[in-house]
Amino acid sequence: MNDALQRWLALALMWRIACLLGMSLLLMLLAWWVLLRPQQQVHAAQLRQQAVMSQQVMQRQQLLAARPAINLLEQEIARLQQPISGVTEQVTLEALITERGEQLESWLPDNQPQQLQLRLGWTQFVPLFSELSLTRLPVPQRFELKEEQGSLNTQLWLEDGDAP
């Protein structure tokens, strides 16, 4: 090592400065490669992740903007929960059956589940459910429809779960 130092000192001043500059550049390149390059890679990965997250946030904001406001939903719920105006008393199922007497095919109140069979015109089917919703019983969830001779044969099962 002593011999290498003596040869370096024997070089002209310009060559010694050039050697020092070359070693400095080599040392800085090595420091960049070892210390700064991994940090740049981490930073680039973080920037990519941030771009993905900001895109997800924008998509969520667009989804939220498409939904109605909470206060509008609360108003709609309150409006739907208000009792029907003009209906002071609930109609009994027997009164409904009496009212539709000419359409009644069979009524088996003692069976479990209770069975009600009516022969209706097509335009009378939807009002039947509206009228059933005004009775003390909820609208039946199980029913059967058959088209017979231009009329609608409707069979309803009023199960225990539907009873008050």
ABEGO torsion letter per residue (X at the ends): XAAAAAAAAABBAAAAAAAAAAAAAAAAAAAAAAAAAAAAAAAAAAAAAAAAAAAAAAAAAAAAAABBBAAAAAAAAAAAABBBBGBABBBBAAAAAAAAAAABABBBAABOBBBBBBBBBAAAAAAAAAAAAABABBBBABBBBBBBGGBBBBBBBBBAAABX
